[in-house]
Amino acid sequence: MAVYLGMLRVVRLCAGRPEVLGAGGGLSRVWQEARLWGVRPLSSGEVDHTAPLPIGGLSYIQGNTKLRLINKTVGWCLDATAQKIPDKEALVVFHENIRLTFAQLKEQVDKAAAGLLSIGLRKGDRLGMWGPNSYAWVLIQLATAQAGIILVSVNPAYQAPELEYALKKVGCKALVFPKQFKTQQYYNILKQICPEVEKAKPGALKSQRLPDLTIVISVDTPLPGTLFLDDVVAAGNQEQHLAQLRHTQKFLSCHDPINIQFTSGTTGSPKGATLSHYNIVNNSNMIGERLQLSQKTAEKSRMVLPTPLYHCLGSVGGTMVSLMHGVTLILSSPVFDGKKALEAISRERGSFLYGTPTMFVDILNQPDFSSYDISAICGGVIAGSPVPPELIRAIINKMNMKELVVAYGTTENSPVTFMNFPEDTMEQKAESVGRVMPHTEAQIMNMETRTLAELNTPGELCIRGYCVMQGYWGDPQKTDEVIGQDKWYRTGDIAVMDEQGFCRIVGRAKDMIIRGGENIYPAELEDFFHTHPQVQDVQVRHPALRSSGETPRGRGHGWGCGWGCLPLSLTLEGGGSEGQPDGGGNLCLHSAQEGGEDHGGGDQGFLQREGGGLIPALPALFPHPPSCPCDPGIKNFSVYSGVLSWQLLGDGEGKRPKGN
């Protein structure tokens, strides 16, 4: 089937552009040439490997539609996979010593789903899963889908205020959690906002502050006022409840909401992105197709997952990809542990590894890294935050992960919308987030004019297609702010698209810095710092805005500055200065708009901390004011002229630059 729908959309988008459309509205020569190489009929042998190209020199692209969309529920897909490969290993929970085949997993999921119905839950009810990665997490994820219950993914690190907000926001009727993990005492935290639970009859909780919450289920041990998960699953083994499950499934639709994931959000309270079966079934199927998992042997389809299941990367990219493509899912630890991830790869012969950039950095830096047998690993997915080019090269070279791909997306998009092909070159992986996924439209809009941006021009990335969420639960106003009447979702990310359709994320719209009429993107600064051998991690954020009351925050650090600084979270290898044994530090690079004058001179600069040690710093753009209340340790800041064209000197102990 030929794909010409995208052409019609671009004709509409390009209206009034003489270089694309002729004066009379007909196709110009440029457009006709673009049509020949941008949109064409797909042969029967092409599926996802046909990479569409942008049309007419504009930042618009539509993924191919050869791969069919699946109009099925999660439960139907689990049934189909279990019937097709019943004896293949489906799930390995490394830290719980649990192994299940697809047939065994389906049996347990069906009993758990029937058990949830037996205690009074019904289609459309919300159930919160609150805890670290575990067998119970996967079981509840799939069981709720089987029964039409909406899974609410609750951050396992939530304390009482965050938990109360989340449960109230979506009206959770049930909550599932372990008693404790490390210092996180889940039951005691719940009692802070729901003291009635201790004396409540199990399954009949009446809470003043959480009026919707009536059912509390403990995962690992019976607790006062709670049902025990093992007992719930056992109840589901009764024929009457299994019959109730089969009856319920007759009325499920692939367009029913099935998962609410709270976005972290940089402003205000978290919002509950609501995803349907249709969203996550198709997104996980296309992730697997892009990774070519269906073509892998059983030995080459073993996925190690250290990422949290309460995030889309874990629950969709992990659990659902495993289910859709018959891949063995290996949970390496309750929370991320680089050493445990390496142990799982070695002992379980893991062939694919998922992770965020910081996770991969930790794995690569394990002291005994070379002692593990990781010869089975061949590929994986890195996503979740911007990926430094140097890290991509290090992973591919040091771990021999030639099929590693970068994925980009948002929770609101189910989540993946751009992704590399495994056969892309190292440079394509290092310099982009890949190409658009099937059945997905992407466009980059000029931030000021809200018209389509030219290729290689930064603008806000917008997404349209099957993957866009149903909305923010109970918040139509916030939904309308990001999804227009034309169904385009505004990601808030600044991106650039090239002639081959590769996309590069250069920052967040609200993080963009305007200096002297020039747009400066944090990602470009981060990439530059990553080229220095001593820099392990760096985060650049927009200055705090007094009017909004926002406080910029860096990964792993809590800090802010009311002086209009550009916060920079910098981690140096081997220690950057005395008093900083881990080499970490939060540096503030100030804007000239907040005081100080540009200093003429060369194009090099350093930050000097008390105790000695010169740290290479960003010159030119951000002269330092008389004092910096964010970091009293900074006693001197040398600034020089030049825009994004400076040079890092020495190894952190270089000589003081001239003109200081």
ABEGO torsion letter per residue (X at the ends): XBBAAAAAAAAAAABGBAAABBAAGBBBAAAAAAAAAABBBBBAABBAABBBBBBGGBBBBBBBAABBBBBBBAAAAAAAAAAABAABBABBBAAAGBBBBAAAAAAAAAAAAAAAAAAGBBBGBBBBBBEBBBAAAAAAAAAAAAAGBBBBBBBAABBAAAAAAAAAAAGBABBBBBABBEABBAAAAAAAABAAAAABBBGABBBAABAABABBBBAABBBBGBBBAAAAAAAAABAAAAAAAAAAAAABBAABBABBBBBAEABEBBBBBBBBAAAAAAAAAAAAAAAGAAABBAAABBBBBABBAABAAAAAABAAAAAAAGBBBBBABABBBAAAAAAAAAAAGBABBBEBAAAAAAAAABAAAAABBAAABABEBBBGBBBBAAAAAAAAAAAGBAABBBBBEBAAAOABABBBBAABBAAAAAABAEBBBBGBBBBBBBAAAGBBBBBGBBBBBBBBEAABBAEBBGBAAAAAAABBAAGBBBAGBBBBBBAAGBBBBAEBAAABBBBGGBBBBAAAAAAAAAABAABABBBBBBBBBAAAGBBBBBBGBBBBBAAGBBBBBBBBBGEABBGBAAGBBBBBBBBAAAEEBBBBEBABBBBBBBGEEBBBBBBGABBBBABBAABAABABBBBBBEBGABBBBEAGABBBBBGX
